[in-house]
Structure formats: C-alpha cells, structure tokens
Amino acid sequence: MVQNLFEQLSTQLNFLVLAQRQMILVSAFAVSLIVFGTKRNGSPLMFLSFLLFSYSVAVGIKSSLDFRSYIQDVRNDSVLQEDEKRLVDRTESWIYFTYLQIFLIIYILISFYRLRNLI
C-alpha cells in the first residue's frame, strides 16, 4: 500500500524531529557527566561524555543525510503538483534545524575540551 505524499513526509519529518530530540537528550546527559566528572576528577566519565557527544553528532548527521536523500527521491521519482512542491520545500527546511544542533553540539564539545585543558 502506497501512502500519499503528506503521510510520507509526515513520517519522515517525525523521524528527523525524533533524531533532533535524541541529540538534545544525549548531549544533556553528556554535559551532566562532564560536570559530575570535573567534581569527582573522573577521567573515564569525561571520556564517556565525549563519546556521547560524538554519538549525538553522528545521529544528527545520519538523520539529516537520510532526510535529504528522501527529499531528493521525492523530487526525482515523482511528478509533483505545485502545492506538493511547496509542501516538500517547507518540509525540507526542517533539516537546517538539525544542522544548527550539530553545530551547537560541536561548539559545546570544543568548549568543554578547552575548559578541561584549563583546569
């Protein structure tokens, strides 16, 4: 059974937004480990937090690549009407929020790394 375009886009967008949520949750957990690790002087916790940040960035990159691939497939494989093109264009703009989150997480990671070297 083939879903119509709106249902497919909604499903794909839901996966992208859930990946963004996962990035935030994992990064928040990593920040809490860094704070706990600096108070306890635990370098294994610091290493684990950097792994969690890396995992969060990897989830963001993978989900954005998958979503962009889906949008390109929709544009290339089907003949879209004008309102469907606008719907695809509006939905595609959500990917920029993922890019922003990836940038912020990398910035936080670099900031904590520099802070760790100062302590």
N, C-alpha and C positions, 0 to 999 in steps of 0.2 A: 504494500500500500504506500503510495507516494503522498507525502504531506504537502500542503500548499506552502508557498514561499514564506508567508507570515509565520506559520508554525515552525518551519525550519529555522528561520532567522531568530525567532524567539528562543528556540532550544540552543542554538549556537551561542547566542548572546548570553544566555543563562550560564553556560559553561565558562565563558570568559569572565563574567562577573563573579562566579564562584571561585575561579582561579585568583582573581584580584583579592577576594576575601581571604583566601588561604594564604596569600602572600603577606597580608597585613597581620594575620594571626601568628604565623610562623615568625615573622620579624619581631612582633611584640614579645613573643616568648624568648627569642634570641637576645633582645635588649634586657629582659629581666635576668637572663643568665649572665650577661655581661656585668650588670650591676651587682648581682649576687657574687659573681666570681671575683670582682675587684674588692669586695668587702672581706671575702674569705681567702684571697690570694690563691685562687684555684685556677691554674692554667689549663687543666683538662676542660673546665667549664667554658673558658674563653675559646678554646679550640672548637668545642661543640657549638658555641654560639656563632662562630664564623662559618661553620658547616651549615648551620641553619639559615644564615643569611644567604649563603651560596645556593642552597636548595630553593629558597624563596625566589631568588633571581632566575634560577633555571625554570621554575614553574611559570613565571611571568613570560619568559622568552618563548617557551614551548607553547603556551596557550595563545600568545599573540601570533606566533607563526601559523598555528593551526587555524585560527580565526581568519587571518589574512588569506590563507590558502582556500578556505571555504568561500570567502567573498569573491576571490578570483574565479573559482569554479562556477559560482552562480552567474557571474558576468559573462564567462566564456561559453558555458554549456547551454544557456537558455536564452530565448528571445524575451526580453523584458519590456513590459509596457512602461509608460512614463511614470506612473505612480509607484510601480515596483522599483524602478531605478532610484527614485527619491528615497524609498524605504531602505534600499541597500546602502545608499550613500549615508543616510542618517545612522544606520546601524554600524557602518564601518568606522565612524568617528569615535566609537567607544574604545577602539584599540589604542588611541592616544592616551587615555587614562592609564592603561597598562604600562605604556612606555614611561609615563611620568612616575608611576610607582616603582618601576625598575630603577629609574634614575635616582629617586629618593632613597631607595634601599641601598644602592651602591654608595651614595653620598654618606649615609649613616654608617655603613660599614667602614668606609675610609676614615670618617671622623673618629670612630671608636678605635680604629687601629692606630691613628696618630695619638689619640689620648692615652692609649695603652703604652705607647713608647715613651710618653712624657712622664708617666707615673713611675 
